[in-house]
Amino acid sequence: MSFVARTSWQNVRDRVHGLILDGTYRHGDKLPRDEDLAEELGCARTTLHRAMRALADTGIIERRRKGGTTVRTDPVTRATLDIPVTRLEVEARGFTYGYHLLERTEAVPPAPIAAALKMLKPHRMLRVQALHLADGRTYVLEDRWVSLQTVPEIAQVDLSTQSANEWLVRNRPVSHYDIRISAHSCDVKEAQLIGAQEGQAVLVVERMTWTNDAPITHVRATNSPGFHLMASSRS
């Protein structure tokens, strides 16, 4: 088997990053053309393109069409937030996971949801409201909208026994996503569901996902009091 066939984009990303860290390429330096760099590293050009895109996404290099690739003079350190499977997250913290479907309906999403998903023509979506539990207590209140055009097969999934969160993570690849994190004062209903006091500030995480330009889901996760969020800068 050739070296090219065995080389992953992650390996190439780490090798290019290593050349920047050891000073081979300094801040502001222009990197060789993709063709030349791929030959130097012994990898396919498509593999190099994926590796360079990852480095650009993490703020280490800057790529410009017809302008080549340069090492950023002001590199950005970015933490990453993975899309979690809530069941695994709960179990990793040493709790017994539980799940309860509150409501499942179909409707055209309200304007703020459609706008967040960049939908020019809103269509009917599946709305799923559910509780994720840790040792029998609410961990996260999930309010999710799923595109039935992008993910029509979810209409056949029994979401009373399996969460939409876990099914989507395992069955629907995501090309990109946006995350919005905010503090929110609970209303009466939310407070009852998550075990908070009315008006208490809790952490809310909104996530919008797409496959290319097609919307997959918008989820609003209201977290129980005391919830904490961790991000990592490790690749």
N, C-alpha and C positions, 0 to 999 in steps of 0.2 A: 504493500500500500504506500502510496506516495505521501510526502510531507504535506502537500497541498490538501489532499483528501482528509488528513487527520487533524488539520489545524482548524480550531473553532474560532469564531469571531471574538469570543471572550479572551482566548489566548493572544490574539492579535491586538486587541484593545489593551491588554496588560503590557504587552511588549512595547507598544507605542508610548503608553503612559510612562513606562520605565525609562524610555529614552528622554522623556521630558524631565522626569524626576532626577536623573543623573546628570543633567545639564547638556546632553548631546544636542537637544533642541531647547533653547532658552525662550523666556517670555518675549513675544514679538517676532520670533523667528518664523520664517515661512517653511513649511514642510515640503518635501519632494512631491512631485506629481503622484497621484494615486497609482498610476501604472508603474512608476519607478519604485514606489514604496512597497507595493505588492510583490514586485520581483525581488526586492531586497529582503523582504520578510518571508518569501517562499509561500505565499498564499494566493488564493484566487482574488480577483478584484472585487467580486461581490462580497466576499468575506471581509475584505478591507473596508468596503463602503459601510457595512453594518457596524464594524468596530469604530470607525471614525464618527458615525452618527451617534453612537453611544457616548463617545468622548465629548462631542459637541453638546449633547443633551445634558451632560454633567457639568458643563461650563469650563472645560479644560482647553478646548480648541475652538476656533471659529472657522466655519466653512462658508465661502461665498462663491456663488456661481460665476465662473470665468475669473474669479479672483484668487482661487486656490485656498489652501488651508494654512492658517497661522496659529501659533500658540498664543492664547489670550494673554495680553499684558496685565489684565485684571481678572485672573481666574476666579470663578465662582465656586464655592463649596456648597453643594446642594445635598440635602438629605432626601432619602426616598421613603415613600409610604407605599408599602405593598397593599394590594387588594386582599384582605384577609378572608379566610373561611372562619366565621365567628365561632363555630363549634370547636375547631382546633385551637383558636385563641383562648377560649374559656378553659379547655382541658389543659392547655399548656400552663395555665395559672393554678392548676391543681384543683379545679372545681368540677363538679358533675354538671354536664351540659343538659339543658332542656329547651324545648321549642314549643311555641303555641301560636297557631295561626289565628289571627283576630278576624280578618275579613279579606275576601278575594272578590274583586269586581272588575268590570271592563268599562272604560269611559275614555272620552277625549280629555287629555290632560289640561289643567288650567294653564293660562298664559305664562306664568313664571316658570313652570316645568318645561313647557315647549320651548321657551326662550333659552333656558339653561342647556337644553339638548340641541339647540340651533336648528330646530325644526321649522322649515319654511311653511310647510303644510301639515299641521298637527293631525295625527290619525289616532284611531282607537288604540289604547294601550291597556295592558293588564296592570291593575293596581293591587299590591299585596301589602297588608299591614300585619305585622307579626311581632312577637316578643321572643327574644333570646334570653335564656335563663342561666344563671350560675348558682348551683346549690339551691335551686327552687326560687331564687330571687331574681328580679329583672336585671339583666345586664345591659341590654340594648333594646330600644323600641325602634323597629324598622318600618319605614313608610316608603315603599318602592313602586316605581312605575317601570314596566318592561315593554319595549316595542314589540307588538305582535307581527309587524312587518319584517323586522330584522330577526326576531327569534320566535317564529310561529310555533315551533315544537313545544314551547313552554306551556302552551294552552292544554297540553295533554299530561302535564306533570302533576302528580298528587302533592300539592304544596302544604297539605295538612301533616304530612309525614317527613317531608324533606324541604328545607328552606330554599327559597329562591336564591339567596346568597350562595349557598354551597353548590346548587345545581348550575348556576351561571358561571361561577369560577371554574368549575370542572368541565363545562360543556361549551362555553362560548368564548373563544379567544378575543382579547381586547387589543386594539392597535394603539389607542391612546386614551387618556382620561384626565379629567379635571377634578380637583378636590377643593372644597371650601370648608373652612373650620371657623366656628363662631361660638360665642356664649349665647344662651337663650334662656329667658325666664319662663318657667313652666306654667301652662294654664292648668285649670282644675283637672281635666281629663288626663293630661300627660303626667301630672304629679301623682295621680292615683296609680297609673300604670307602671311608673318607674320607681315608686317609693320615695318621692321627693315632697317637699313642701310647695304649696302654690306660690309662684313668684320666685322660687329658688333658681339660681343660675346654674345651668348644666351645659356640658359640652355637646355640641351638635356638629356632626361631620356629614357634609353633603358630597356625594360623588357622582359624576356623570361619566359614562363610558361609551366608546364608539368602536366600531370596526370599520376602518377607513372613514367615510363620511356618514355611515349609517348609525343612528343612535341605538344603543343597546338598552341602557337603563339609567334611571335617575333614582338614587336612594338617599333618604334623609335618615340618619341614624342618631337618635337622641339617647345619650348615654346616662346611665344611672349616676347618682352622686358619688364622688370619689373615683370615678373612672379617670385613668391617665393614659396618655398617648405617647408612644415612643417612635422616633424616626432614626434612621441610620444613614451615615454617609458612606458606608461600605458598599462596594459594587458587587 
